[in-house]
Amino acid sequence: MLRAMRNYTKIIMIIVILFFVASCFAGYGLYVRGNKGGAGDGIRDYPVAEANGKNIMRSDLERGAARISEQYGSSVTSADSPQIRRAAL
């Protein structure tokens, strides 16, 4: 058994490498297909709040928060994020 493995080491390594490369492409393909149905940027869209009987979706909240952040420019920090999201709601 070990003698056979020693004699066919190159062939065994080529097979292992081919399986590895194939699994990388297969995994990436499964990952990309699993993200369908989300927002345009790959984030799943789901309701985060309700106002006047209407659901507010996560994508709407993120767009509103981005608009508010743009108004303030570079002075916005990550600590301001929760307050900006509340303002967007």
C-alpha positions as a printed NumPy array, in Angstrom:
array([[  0.   ,   0.   ,   0.   ],
       [  2.678,   2.523,   0.965],
       [  4.834,   1.482,  -1.965],
       [  1.903,   2.138,  -4.336],
       [  1.329,   5.547,  -2.76 ],
       [  5.015,   6.37 ,  -3.141],
       [  5.021,   5.318,  -6.789],
       [  1.882,   7.302,  -7.658],
       [  2.472,  10.407,  -5.53 ],
       [  2.331,  12.833,  -8.468],
       [ -0.933,  11.399,  -9.778],
       [ -2.481,  11.426,  -6.298],
       [ -1.449,  15.06 ,  -5.741],
       [ -2.85 ,  16.112,  -9.125],
       [ -6.18 ,  14.477,  -8.277],
       [ -6.259,  16.164,  -4.86 ],
       [ -5.508,  19.571,  -6.421],
       [ -8.208,  19.106,  -9.074],
       [-10.791,  18.212,  -6.418],
       [ -9.757,  21.247,  -4.374],
       [-10.083,  23.626,  -7.319],
       [-13.432,  22.098,  -8.332],
       [-14.751,  22.423,  -4.78 ],
       [-13.724,  26.104,  -4.664],
       [-15.732,  26.868,  -7.8  ],
       [-18.673,  24.747,  -6.63 ],
       [-18.688,  26.443,  -3.227],
       [-18.596,  29.899,  -4.775],
       [-21.439,  28.973,  -7.129],
       [-23.577,  27.704,  -4.257],
       [-22.827,  30.844,  -2.231],
       [-23.814,  33.181,  -5.069],
       [-27.04 ,  31.282,  -5.77 ],
       [-27.936,  31.333,  -2.065],
       [-27.971,  35.16 ,  -1.96 ],
       [-30.718,  35.595,  -4.563],
       [-33.828,  37.382,  -3.466],
       [-32.009,  39.973,  -1.407],
       [-31.418,  43.652,  -1.98 ],
       [-29.264,  44.807,  -4.86 ],
       [-26.076,  44.783,  -2.793],
       [-26.472,  41.174,  -1.638],
       [-28.052,  41.998,   1.744],
       [-31.303,  40.204,   2.521],
       [-34.191,  42.638,   2.683],
       [-36.618,  42.215,   5.558],
       [-38.979,  44.452,   7.534],
       [-37.332,  46.249,  10.447],
       [-40.221,  48.453,  11.586],
       [-43.861,  49.228,  10.937],
       [-45.363,  52.693,  10.566],
       [-49.01 ,  53.425,   9.744],
       [-49.595,  49.75 ,   8.958],
       [-46.796,  49.727,   6.383],
       [-43.556,  47.751,   6.734],
       [-40.271,  49.638,   6.562],
       [-37.702,  47.435,   4.887],
       [-34.032,  47.254,   5.807],
       [-32.962,  48.537,   2.381],
       [-35.133,  51.668,   2.867],
       [-33.603,  52.25 ,   6.291],
       [-30.058,  51.855,   4.951],
       [-30.737,  54.273,   2.078],
       [-32.147,  56.848,   4.489],
       [-29.205,  56.461,   6.858],
       [-26.78 ,  56.843,   3.939],
       [-28.478,  60.095,   2.861],
       [-28.25 ,  61.495,   6.383],
       [-24.585,  60.432,   6.681],
       [-23.789,  62.17 ,   3.388],
       [-25.227,  65.422,   4.729],
       [-22.849,  65.341,   7.7  ],
       [-19.848,  64.379,   5.6  ],
       [-16.672,  63.012,   7.169],
       [-17.611,  63.959,  10.748],
       [-19.788,  60.824,  11.122],
       [-18.307,  58.011,  13.22 ],
       [-19.454,  54.455,  13.878],
       [-20.729,  55.594,  17.292],
       [-23.227,  57.849,  15.476],
       [-24.709,  54.945,  13.504],
       [-27.576,  54.057,  15.911],
       [-28.693,  57.704,  16.134],
       [-28.549,  58.098,  12.363],
       [-30.71 ,  54.987,  11.885],
       [-33.247,  56.285,  14.413],
       [-33.347,  59.589,  12.535],
       [-33.869,  57.743,   9.251],
       [-36.826,  55.854,  10.716]])
